[in-house]
């Protein structure tokens, strides 16, 4: 899974991942996640797929996420 995730999201803004998750999760109640829950899920997915940790909590604002790109290398 890590390779497919990394290939798909590498170099893309985190806003794209945020939008995808907020529309599709959870499968039994799509669109019910809050922006904070979605940002926490992104943080988990990034860490699980080798992205370096940041110094601050991942923002839950779409515009702020647009400025952040997924990069799995520290």
PyMOL Python script that loads the backbone (N, CA, C, O; Angstrom):
from pymol import cmd

cmd.read_pdbstr("""\
ATOM      1  N   UNK A   1       0.811  -1.197   0.000  1.00  0.00           N
ATOM      2  CA  UNK A   1       0.000   0.000   0.000  1.00  0.00           C
ATOM      3  C   UNK A   1       0.852   1.257   0.000  1.00  0.00           C
ATOM      4  O   UNK A   1       0.509   2.233  -0.667  1.00  0.00           O
ATOM      5  N   UNK A   2       1.942   1.250   0.727  1.00  0.00           N
ATOM      6  CA  UNK A   2       2.757   2.447   0.834  1.00  0.00           C
ATOM      7  C   UNK A   2       3.219   2.935  -0.529  1.00  0.00           C
ATOM      8  O   UNK A   2       3.149   4.132  -0.805  1.00  0.00           O
ATOM      9  N   UNK A   3       3.686   2.042  -1.382  1.00  0.00           N
ATOM     10  CA  UNK A   3       4.176   2.473  -2.675  1.00  0.00           C
ATOM     11  C   UNK A   3       3.080   3.085  -3.533  1.00  0.00           C
ATOM     12  O   UNK A   3       3.298   4.122  -4.159  1.00  0.00           O
ATOM     13  N   UNK A   4       1.925   2.472  -3.573  1.00  0.00           N
ATOM     14  CA  UNK A   4       0.809   2.997  -4.362  1.00  0.00           C
ATOM     15  C   UNK A   4       0.363   4.353  -3.820  1.00  0.00           C
ATOM     16  O   UNK A   4       0.129   5.283  -4.592  1.00  0.00           O
ATOM     17  N   UNK A   5       0.246   4.466  -2.516  1.00  0.00           N
ATOM     18  CA  UNK A   5      -0.147   5.740  -1.899  1.00  0.00           C
ATOM     19  C   UNK A   5       0.869   6.818  -2.249  1.00  0.00           C
ATOM     20  O   UNK A   5       0.505   7.913  -2.677  1.00  0.00           O
ATOM     21  N   UNK A   6       2.132   6.500  -2.065  1.00  0.00           N
ATOM     22  CA  UNK A   6       3.204   7.463  -2.327  1.00  0.00           C
ATOM     23  C   UNK A   6       3.214   7.881  -3.788  1.00  0.00           C
ATOM     24  O   UNK A   6       3.318   9.069  -4.094  1.00  0.00           O
ATOM     25  N   UNK A   7       3.109   6.925  -4.683  1.00  0.00           N
ATOM     26  CA  UNK A   7       3.103   7.262  -6.115  1.00  0.00           C
ATOM     27  C   UNK A   7       1.916   8.160  -6.465  1.00  0.00           C
ATOM     28  O   UNK A   7       2.049   9.101  -7.248  1.00  0.00           O
ATOM     29  N   UNK A   8       0.777   7.864  -5.889  1.00  0.00           N
ATOM     30  CA  UNK A   8      -0.426   8.628  -6.226  1.00  0.00           C
ATOM     31  C   UNK A   8      -0.387  10.057  -5.688  1.00  0.00           C
ATOM     32  O   UNK A   8      -0.773  10.993  -6.388  1.00  0.00           O
ATOM     33  N   UNK A   9       0.071  10.228  -4.468  1.00  0.00           N
ATOM     34  CA  UNK A   9      -0.036  11.537  -3.813  1.00  0.00           C
ATOM     35  C   UNK A   9       1.237  12.368  -3.843  1.00  0.00           C
ATOM     36  O   UNK A   9       1.173  13.569  -3.578  1.00  0.00           O
ATOM     37  N   UNK A  10       2.393  11.784  -4.153  1.00  0.00           N
ATOM     38  CA  UNK A  10       3.673  12.523  -4.140  1.00  0.00           C
ATOM     39  C   UNK A  10       3.582  13.765  -5.027  1.00  0.00           C
ATOM     40  O   UNK A  10       3.160  13.699  -6.182  1.00  0.00           O
ATOM     41  N   UNK A  11       3.985  14.884  -4.459  1.00  0.00           N
ATOM     42  CA  UNK A  11       4.016  16.143  -5.191  1.00  0.00           C
ATOM     43  C   UNK A  11       2.675  16.844  -5.316  1.00  0.00           C
ATOM     44  O   UNK A  11       2.593  17.932  -5.886  1.00  0.00           O
ATOM     45  N   UNK A  12       1.638  16.238  -4.798  1.00  0.00           N
ATOM     46  CA  UNK A  12       0.300  16.835  -4.882  1.00  0.00           C
ATOM     47  C   UNK A  12      -0.011  17.606  -3.603  1.00  0.00           C
ATOM     48  O   UNK A  12       0.498  17.261  -2.536  1.00  0.00           O
ATOM     49  N   UNK A  13      -0.832  18.636  -3.696  1.00  0.00           N
ATOM     50  CA  UNK A  13      -1.191  19.385  -2.485  1.00  0.00           C
ATOM     51  C   UNK A  13      -2.051  18.532  -1.559  1.00  0.00           C
ATOM     52  O   UNK A  13      -2.870  17.730  -2.008  1.00  0.00           O
ATOM     53  N   UNK A  14      -1.850  18.721  -0.276  1.00  0.00           N
ATOM     54  CA  UNK A  14      -2.636  17.971   0.704  1.00  0.00           C
ATOM     55  C   UNK A  14      -4.113  18.326   0.626  1.00  0.00           C
ATOM     56  O   UNK A  14      -4.955  17.569   1.109  1.00  0.00           O
ATOM     57  N   UNK A  15      -4.437  19.450   0.033  1.00  0.00           N
ATOM     58  CA  UNK A  15      -5.838  19.820  -0.174  1.00  0.00           C
ATOM     59  C   UNK A  15      -6.551  18.765  -1.023  1.00  0.00           C
ATOM     60  O   UNK A  15      -7.723  18.475  -0.780  1.00  0.00           O
ATOM     61  N   UNK A  16      -5.870  18.190  -2.009  1.00  0.00           N
ATOM     62  CA  UNK A  16      -6.487  17.164  -2.863  1.00  0.00           C
ATOM     63  C   UNK A  16      -6.828  15.918  -2.042  1.00  0.00           C
ATOM     64  O   UNK A  16      -7.896  15.331  -2.218  1.00  0.00           O
ATOM     65  N   UNK A  17      -5.924  15.516  -1.150  1.00  0.00           N
ATOM     66  CA  UNK A  17      -6.186  14.365  -0.285  1.00  0.00           C
ATOM     67  C   UNK A  17      -7.315  14.695   0.691  1.00  0.00           C
ATOM     68  O   UNK A  17      -8.194  13.867   0.928  1.00  0.00           O
ATOM     69  N   UNK A  18      -7.290  15.890   1.250  1.00  0.00           N
ATOM     70  CA  UNK A  18      -8.340  16.348   2.152  1.00  0.00           C
ATOM     71  C   UNK A  18      -9.703  16.267   1.465  1.00  0.00           C
ATOM     72  O   UNK A  18     -10.653  15.719   2.023  1.00  0.00           O
ATOM     73  N   UNK A  19      -9.793  16.810   0.267  1.00  0.00           N
ATOM     74  CA  UNK A  19     -11.063  16.807  -0.465  1.00  0.00           C
ATOM     75  C   UNK A  19     -11.537  15.384  -0.753  1.00  0.00           C
ATOM     76  O   UNK A  19     -12.725  15.083  -0.642  1.00  0.00           O
ATOM     77  N   UNK A  20     -10.616  14.528  -1.117  1.00  0.00           N
ATOM     78  CA  UNK A  20     -10.967  13.134  -1.406  1.00  0.00           C
ATOM     79  C   UNK A  20     -11.512  12.441  -0.163  1.00  0.00           C
ATOM     80  O   UNK A  20     -12.536  11.761  -0.227  1.00  0.00           O
ATOM     81  N   UNK A  21     -10.836  12.610   0.959  1.00  0.00           N
ATOM     82  CA  UNK A  21     -11.257  11.953   2.193  1.00  0.00           C
ATOM     83  C   UNK A  21     -12.566  12.525   2.735  1.00  0.00           C
ATOM     84  O   UNK A  21     -13.439  11.778   3.174  1.00  0.00           O
ATOM     85  N   UNK A  22     -12.696  13.828   2.703  1.00  0.00           N
ATOM     86  CA  UNK A  22     -13.887  14.441   3.303  1.00  0.00           C
ATOM     87  C   UNK A  22     -15.145  14.081   2.515  1.00  0.00           C
ATOM     88  O   UNK A  22     -16.239  14.035   3.077  1.00  0.00           O
ATOM     89  N   UNK A  23     -14.991  13.824   1.213  1.00  0.00           N
ATOM     90  CA  UNK A  23     -16.133  13.419   0.384  1.00  0.00           C
ATOM     91  C   UNK A  23     -16.461  11.939   0.526  1.00  0.00           C
ATOM     92  O   UNK A  23     -17.618  11.548   0.371  1.00  0.00           O
ATOM     93  N   UNK A  24     -15.465  11.111   0.816  1.00  0.00           N
ATOM     94  CA  UNK A  24     -15.659   9.665   0.706  1.00  0.00           C
ATOM     95  C   UNK A  24     -15.640   8.893   2.019  1.00  0.00           C
ATOM     96  O   UNK A  24     -15.932   7.697   2.028  1.00  0.00           O
ATOM     97  N   UNK A  25     -15.307   9.539   3.113  1.00  0.00           N
ATOM     98  CA  UNK A  25     -15.168   8.828   4.377  1.00  0.00           C
ATOM     99  C   UNK A  25     -16.197   9.315   5.397  1.00  0.00           C
ATOM    100  O   UNK A  25     -16.615  10.472   5.356  1.00  0.00           O
ATOM    101  N   UNK A  26     -16.593   8.456   6.287  1.00  0.00           N
ATOM    102  CA  UNK A  26     -16.462   6.998   6.234  1.00  0.00           C
ATOM    103  C   UNK A  26     -17.441   6.426   5.203  1.00  0.00           C
ATOM    104  O   UNK A  26     -18.419   7.075   4.832  1.00  0.00           O
ATOM    105  N   UNK A  27     -17.168   5.228   4.758  1.00  0.00           N
ATOM    106  CA  UNK A  27     -17.942   4.622   3.681  1.00  0.00           C
ATOM    107  C   UNK A  27     -19.430   4.529   4.007  1.00  0.00           C
ATOM    108  O   UNK A  27     -20.269   4.633   3.112  1.00  0.00           O
ATOM    109  N   UNK A  28     -19.758   4.335   5.275  1.00  0.00           N
ATOM    110  CA  UNK A  28     -21.173   4.175   5.645  1.00  0.00           C
ATOM    111  C   UNK A  28     -21.871   5.496   5.972  1.00  0.00           C
ATOM    112  O   UNK A  28     -23.068   5.504   6.258  1.00  0.00           O
ATOM    113  N   UNK A  29     -21.136   6.615   5.934  1.00  0.00           N
ATOM    114  CA  UNK A  29     -21.730   7.924   6.216  1.00  0.00           C
ATOM    115  C   UNK A  29     -20.866   9.003   5.568  1.00  0.00           C
ATOM    116  O   UNK A  29     -20.354   9.891   6.249  1.00  0.00           O
ATOM    117  N   UNK A  30     -20.710   8.918   4.268  1.00  0.00           N
ATOM    118  CA  UNK A  30     -19.816   9.825   3.530  1.00  0.00           C
ATOM    119  C   UNK A  30     -20.106  11.285   3.852  1.00  0.00           C
ATOM    120  O   UNK A  30     -21.256  11.710   3.957  1.00  0.00           O
ATOM    121  N   UNK A  31     -19.025  12.031   4.003  1.00  0.00           N
ATOM    122  CA  UNK A  31     -19.144  13.456   4.247  1.00  0.00           C
ATOM    123  C   UNK A  31     -19.388  13.843   5.687  1.00  0.00           C
ATOM    124  O   UNK A  31     -19.609  15.018   5.981  1.00  0.00           O
ATOM    125  N   UNK A  32     -19.353  12.881   6.591  1.00  0.00           N
ATOM    126  CA  UNK A  32     -19.665  13.197   7.991  1.00  0.00           C
ATOM    127  C   UNK A  32     -18.437  13.565   8.829  1.00  0.00           C
ATOM    128  O   UNK A  32     -18.585  13.974   9.981  1.00  0.00           O
ATOM    129  N   UNK A  33     -17.239  13.430   8.279  1.00  0.00           N
ATOM    130  CA  UNK A  33     -16.039  13.795   9.038  1.00  0.00           C
ATOM    131  C   UNK A  33     -15.916  15.313   9.138  1.00  0.00           C
ATOM    132  O   UNK A  33     -16.235  16.035   8.193  1.00  0.00           O
ATOM    133  N   UNK A  34     -15.460  15.778  10.268  1.00  0.00           N
ATOM    134  CA  UNK A  34     -15.181  17.200  10.418  1.00  0.00           C
ATOM    135  C   UNK A  34     -13.839  17.500   9.743  1.00  0.00           C
ATOM    136  O   UNK A  34     -13.051  16.585   9.505  1.00  0.00           O
ATOM    137  N   UNK A  35     -13.576  18.760   9.436  1.00  0.00           N
ATOM    138  CA  UNK A  35     -12.274  19.104   8.877  1.00  0.00           C
ATOM    139  C   UNK A  35     -11.117  18.669   9.786  1.00  0.00           C
ATOM    140  O   UNK A  35     -10.086  18.214   9.291  1.00  0.00           O
ATOM    141  N   UNK A  36     -11.277  18.804  11.120  1.00  0.00           N
ATOM    142  CA  UNK A  36     -10.201  18.401  12.036  1.00  0.00           C
ATOM    143  C   UNK A  36      -9.980  16.892  11.974  1.00  0.00           C
ATOM    144  O   UNK A  36      -8.838  16.434  11.947  1.00  0.00           O
ATOM    145  N   UNK A  37     -11.064  16.116  11.950  1.00  0.00           N
ATOM    146  CA  UNK A  37     -10.929  14.666  11.864  1.00  0.00           C
ATOM    147  C   UNK A  37     -10.230  14.268  10.557  1.00  0.00           C
ATOM    148  O   UNK A  37      -9.410  13.351  10.534  1.00  0.00           O
ATOM    149  N   UNK A  38     -10.564  14.960   9.493  1.00  0.00           N
ATOM    150  CA  UNK A  38      -9.957  14.675   8.194  1.00  0.00           C
ATOM    151  C   UNK A  38      -8.469  15.017   8.209  1.00  0.00           C
ATOM    152  O   UNK A  38      -7.658  14.249   7.693  1.00  0.00           O
ATOM    153  N   UNK A  39      -8.104  16.144   8.786  1.00  0.00           N
ATOM    154  CA  UNK A  39      -6.691  16.524   8.884  1.00  0.00           C
ATOM    155  C   UNK A  39      -5.927  15.524   9.747  1.00  0.00           C
ATOM    156  O   UNK A  39      -4.783  15.191   9.437  1.00  0.00           O
ATOM    157  N   UNK A  40      -6.541  15.045  10.819  1.00  0.00           N
ATOM    158  CA  UNK A  40      -5.893  14.034  11.662  1.00  0.00           C
ATOM    159  C   UNK A  40      -5.690  12.732  10.887  1.00  0.00           C
ATOM    160  O   UNK A  40      -4.669  12.061  11.043  1.00  0.00           O
ATOM    161  N   UNK A  41      -6.661  12.384  10.059  1.00  0.00           N
ATOM    162  CA  UNK A  41      -6.531  11.178   9.240  1.00  0.00           C
ATOM    163  C   UNK A  41      -5.395  11.349   8.232  1.00  0.00           C
ATOM    164  O   UNK A  41      -4.630  10.413   8.000  1.00  0.00           O
ATOM    165  N   UNK A  42      -5.280  12.523   7.637  1.00  0.00           N
ATOM    166  CA  UNK A  42      -4.193  12.798   6.702  1.00  0.00           C
ATOM    167  C   UNK A  42      -2.848  12.684   7.409  1.00  0.00           C
ATOM    168  O   UNK A  42      -1.916  12.080   6.879  1.00  0.00           O
ATOM    169  N   UNK A  43      -2.746  13.255   8.595  1.00  0.00           N
ATOM    170  CA  UNK A  43      -1.493  13.187   9.351  1.00  0.00           C
ATOM    171  C   UNK A  43      -1.107  11.731   9.594  1.00  0.00           C
ATOM    172  O   UNK A  43       0.059  11.363   9.453  1.00  0.00           O
ATOM    173  N   UNK A  44      -2.073  10.916   9.954  1.00  0.00           N
ATOM    174  CA  UNK A  44      -1.809   9.493  10.175  1.00  0.00           C
ATOM    175  C   UNK A  44      -1.345   8.821   8.876  1.00  0.00           C
ATOM    176  O   UNK A  44      -0.358   8.085   8.877  1.00  0.00           O
ATOM    177  N   UNK A  45      -2.044   9.070   7.790  1.00  0.00           N
ATOM    178  CA  UNK A  45      -1.682   8.453   6.511  1.00  0.00           C
ATOM    179  C   UNK A  45      -0.290   8.885   6.049  1.00  0.00           C
ATOM    180  O   UNK A  45       0.481   8.071   5.541  1.00  0.00           O
ATOM    181  N   UNK A  46       0.022  10.152   6.226  1.00  0.00           N
ATOM    182  CA  UNK A  46       1.343  10.640   5.824  1.00  0.00           C
ATOM    183  C   UNK A  46       2.443   9.970   6.639  1.00  0.00           C
ATOM    184  O   UNK A  46       3.448   9.520   6.089  1.00  0.00           O
ATOM    185  N   UNK A  47       2.249   9.908   7.932  1.00  0.00           N
ATOM    186  CA  UNK A  47       3.261   9.283   8.791  1.00  0.00           C
ATOM    187  C   UNK A  47       3.412   7.802   8.467  1.00  0.00           C
ATOM    188  O   UNK A  47       4.530   7.290   8.398  1.00  0.00           O
ATOM    189  N   UNK A  48       2.296   7.116   8.268  1.00  0.00           N
ATOM    190  CA  UNK A  48       2.336   5.689   7.954  1.00  0.00           C
ATOM    191  C   UNK A  48       2.996   5.415   6.613  1.00  0.00           C
ATOM    192  O   UNK A  48       3.436   4.296   6.350  1.00  0.00           O
ATOM    193  N   UNK A  49       3.066   6.434   5.765  1.00  0.00           N
ATOM    194  CA  UNK A  49       3.643   6.260   4.446  1.00  0.00           C
ATOM    195  C   UNK A  49       4.980   6.982   4.281  1.00  0.00           C
ATOM    196  O   UNK A  49       5.409   7.271   3.164  1.00  0.00           O
ATOM    197  N   UNK A  50       5.627   7.265   5.405  1.00  0.00           N
ATOM    198  CA  UNK A  50       7.006   7.742   5.382  1.00  0.00           C
ATOM    199  C   UNK A  50       7.227   9.225   5.248  1.00  0.00           C
ATOM    200  O   UNK A  50       8.370   9.650   5.078  1.00  0.00           O
ATOM    201  N   UNK A  51       6.195  10.032   5.315  1.00  0.00           N
ATOM    202  CA  UNK A  51       6.390  11.478   5.226  1.00  0.00           C
ATOM    203  C   UNK A  51       7.039  11.992   6.510  1.00  0.00           C
ATOM    204  O   UNK A  51       6.762  11.480   7.594  1.00  0.00           O
ATOM    205  N   UNK A  52       7.894  12.994   6.389  1.00  0.00           N
ATOM    206  CA  UNK A  52       8.511  13.558   7.589  1.00  0.00           C
ATOM    207  C   UNK A  52       7.496  14.309   8.431  1.00  0.00           C
ATOM    208  O   UNK A  52       6.559  14.907   7.901  1.00  0.00           O
ATOM    209  N   UNK A  53       7.681  14.279   9.725  1.00  0.00           N
ATOM    210  CA  UNK A  53       6.795  15.002  10.638  1.00  0.00           C
ATOM    211  C   UNK A  53       7.103  16.486  10.575  1.00  0.00           C
ATOM    212  O   UNK A  53       8.246  16.888  10.358  1.00  0.00           O
ATOM    213  N   UNK A  54       6.086  17.285  10.765  1.00  0.00           N
ATOM    214  CA  UNK A  54       6.271  18.727  10.817  1.00  0.00           C
ATOM    215  C   UNK A  54       6.423  19.198  12.248  1.00  0.00           C
ATOM    216  O   UNK A  54       6.374  18.402  13.186  1.00  0.00           O
ATOM    217  N   UNK A  55       6.608  20.488  12.407  1.00  0.00           N
ATOM    218  CA  UNK A  55       6.780  21.078  13.732  1.00  0.00           C
ATOM    219  C   UNK A  55       5.458  21.467  14.380  1.00  0.00           C
ATOM    220  O   UNK A  55       5.408  21.735  15.581  1.00  0.00           O
ATOM    221  N   UNK A  56       4.390  21.501  13.591  1.00  0.00           N
ATOM    222  CA  UNK A  56       3.089  21.942  14.094  1.00  0.00           C
ATOM    223  C   UNK A  56       2.008  20.963  13.640  1.00  0.00           C
ATOM    224  O   UNK A  56       2.211  20.151  12.737  1.00  0.00           O
ATOM    225  N   UNK A  57       0.861  21.067  14.292  1.00  0.00           N
ATOM    226  CA  UNK A  57      -0.281  20.244  13.913  1.00  0.00           C
ATOM    227  C   UNK A  57      -0.691  20.592  12.482  1.00  0.00           C
ATOM    228  O   UNK A  57      -0.688  21.760  12.094  1.00  0.00           O
ATOM    229  N   UNK A  58      -1.038  19.579  11.710  1.00  0.00           N
ATOM    230  CA  UNK A  58      -1.489  19.781  10.350  1.00  0.00           C
ATOM    231  C   UNK A  58      -2.758  20.631  10.365  1.00  0.00           C
ATOM    232  O   UNK A  58      -3.692  20.327  11.107  1.00  0.00           O
ATOM    233  N   UNK A  59      -2.806  21.691   9.557  1.00  0.00           N
ATOM    234  CA  UNK A  59      -4.006  22.530   9.560  1.00  0.00           C
ATOM    235  C   UNK A  59      -5.210  21.783   8.986  1.00  0.00           C
ATOM    236  O   UNK A  59      -5.060  20.856   8.190  1.00  0.00           O
ATOM    237  N   UNK A  60      -6.384  22.195   9.398  1.00  0.00           N
ATOM    238  CA  UNK A  60      -7.606  21.580   8.889  1.00  0.00           C
ATOM    239  C   UNK A  60      -8.330  22.512   7.919  1.00  0.00           C
ATOM    240  O   UNK A  60      -9.484  22.270   7.567  1.00  0.00           O
ATOM    241  N   UNK A  61      -7.665  23.559   7.496  1.00  0.00           N
ATOM    242  CA  UNK A  61      -8.207  24.535   6.570  1.00  0.00           C
ATOM    243  C   UNK A  61      -7.767  24.181   5.143  1.00  0.00           C
ATOM    244  O   UNK A  61      -6.575  24.004   4.889  1.00  0.00           O
ATOM    245  N   UNK A  62      -8.714  24.079   4.221  1.00  0.00           N
ATOM    246  CA  UNK A  62      -8.416  23.685   2.842  1.00  0.00           C
ATOM    247  C   UNK A  62      -7.372  24.592   2.191  1.00  0.00           C
ATOM    248  O   UNK A  62      -6.464  24.110   1.514  1.00  0.00           O
ATOM    249  N   UNK A  63      -7.500  25.889   2.392  1.00  0.00           N
ATOM    250  CA  UNK A  63      -6.571  26.820   1.758  1.00  0.00           C
ATOM    251  C   UNK A  63      -5.148  26.634   2.286  1.00  0.00           C
ATOM    252  O   UNK A  63      -4.186  26.705   1.522  1.00  0.00           O
ATOM    253  N   UNK A  64      -5.018  26.400   3.577  1.00  0.00           N
ATOM    254  CA  UNK A  64      -3.687  26.151   4.152  1.00  0.00           C
ATOM    255  C   UNK A  64      -3.116  24.841   3.619  1.00  0.00           C
ATOM    256  O   UNK A  64      -1.915  24.753   3.364  1.00  0.00           O
ATOM    257  N   UNK A  65      -3.952  23.832   3.449  1.00  0.00           N
ATOM    258  CA  UNK A  65      -3.498  22.550   2.928  1.00  0.00           C
ATOM    259  C   UNK A  65      -3.086  22.641   1.457  1.00  0.00           C
ATOM    260  O   UNK A  65      -2.274  21.844   0.989  1.00  0.00           O
ATOM    261  N   UNK A  66      -3.640  23.603   0.735  1.00  0.00           N
ATOM    262  CA  UNK A  66      -3.290  23.787  -0.676  1.00  0.00           C
ATOM    263  C   UNK A  66      -1.817  24.160  -0.834  1.00  0.00           C
ATOM    264  O   UNK A  66      -1.211  23.883  -1.869  1.00  0.00           O
ATOM    265  N   UNK A  67      -1.250  24.781   0.181  1.00  0.00           N
ATOM    266  CA  UNK A  67       0.149  25.212   0.122  1.00  0.00           C
ATOM    267  C   UNK A  67       1.124  24.116   0.546  1.00  0.00           C
ATOM    268  O   UNK A  67       2.338  24.288   0.428  1.00  0.00           O
ATOM    269  N   UNK A  68       0.602  22.987   1.040  1.00  0.00           N
ATOM    270  CA  UNK A  68       1.463  21.894   1.520  1.00  0.00           C
ATOM    271  C   UNK A  68       1.431  20.738   0.527  1.00  0.00           C
ATOM    272  O   UNK A  68       0.362  20.269   0.135  1.00  0.00           O
ATOM    273  N   UNK A  69       2.618  20.287   0.128  1.00  0.00           N
ATOM    274  CA  UNK A  69       2.723  19.172  -0.797  1.00  0.00           C
ATOM    275  C   UNK A  69       3.166  17.919  -0.068  1.00  0.00           C
ATOM    276  O   UNK A  69       3.946  17.989   0.881  1.00  0.00           O
ATOM    277  N   UNK A  70       2.665  16.760  -0.515  1.00  0.00           N
ATOM    278  CA  UNK A  70       3.114  15.487   0.046  1.00  0.00           C
ATOM    279  C   UNK A  70       4.507  15.195  -0.478  1.00  0.00           C
ATOM    280  O   UNK A  70       4.735  15.180  -1.687  1.00  0.00           O
ATOM    281  N   UNK A  71       5.432  14.966   0.432  1.00  0.00           N
ATOM    282  CA  UNK A  71       6.794  14.566   0.088  1.00  0.00           C
ATOM    283  C   UNK A  71       7.219  13.533   1.115  1.00  0.00           C
ATOM    284  O   UNK A  71       7.328  13.835   2.303  1.00  0.00           O
ATOM    285  N   UNK A  72       7.460  12.313   0.654  1.00  0.00           N
ATOM    286  CA  UNK A  72       7.764  11.229   1.589  1.00  0.00           C
ATOM    287  C   UNK A  72       9.188  11.225   2.088  1.00  0.00           C
ATOM    288  O   UNK A  72       9.520  10.444   2.980  1.00  0.00           O
ATOM    289  N   UNK A  73      10.046  12.075   1.540  1.00  0.00           N
ATOM    290  CA  UNK A  73      11.451  12.057   1.944  1.00  0.00           C
ATOM    291  C   UNK A  73      11.717  13.118   3.010  1.00  0.00           C
ATOM    292  O   UNK A  73      11.258  14.253   2.882  1.00  0.00           O
ATOM    293  N   UNK A  74      12.456  12.755   4.063  1.00  0.00           N
ATOM    294  CA  UNK A  74      12.777  13.738   5.098  1.00  0.00           C
ATOM    295  C   UNK A  74      13.745  14.788   4.604  1.00  0.00           C
ATOM    296  O   UNK A  74      14.116  15.688   5.357  1.00  0.00           O
TER     297      UNK A  74
END
""", "prot")
cmd.dss("prot")
cmd.show_as("cartoon", "prot")
cmd.util.cbc("prot")
cmd.orient("prot")
